[in-house]
Amino acid sequence: MIRARFVTVLLVATAGFAVSAEDTSVEPAVPELALDDLLSLPTGYRAEVERRAGGTATEWRERFTEARKTLEDAKLALAKTETELDQVAQGSSAWQVSAPGSSDPQVSPLSLRLREQVRGYREAIKFGVRALRVLTVEADLASVPSGWRE
């Protein structure tokens, strides 16, 4: 029984050797390649995108652009609201718009809405500055190039 298995393995091994000996005698054909083909990347090549802290160059640029835009929008809205508040303050006197019994012109009904908007925009500016600072620190820790921050 063991001899039969040994003989079978021996026959298979010698048959494989005979086939491999025949294969080595045939030389493979060398493909003709032009110089341009050697200097270009293969069509199926996909390069790894350079990532820093989970973001590509485009993603980092978008994050910085969005943070700067948010901050700039808040600054523009604050300037517009302050201008409107100045016009309201110039167009009326404090005794006409103050609430009865109140000597504080900051709580006048006409400018209350504008003052609340000014406070909100100032908070938005603080938040925007803080968010941009946090993003810059995150980029510094991730070694993001300065070109990606524009």
Secondary structure, 3 states (H helix, E strand, C coil): CHHHHHHHHHHHHHHHHHHHHHHHHCCCCCCCCCHHHHHCCCCCCCCCCCCECCECHHHHHHHHHHHHHHHHHHHHHHHHHHHHHHHHHHHCCHHHHCCCCCCCHHHCHHHHHHHHHHHHHHHHHHHHHHHHHHHHHHHHHCCCCHHHHC
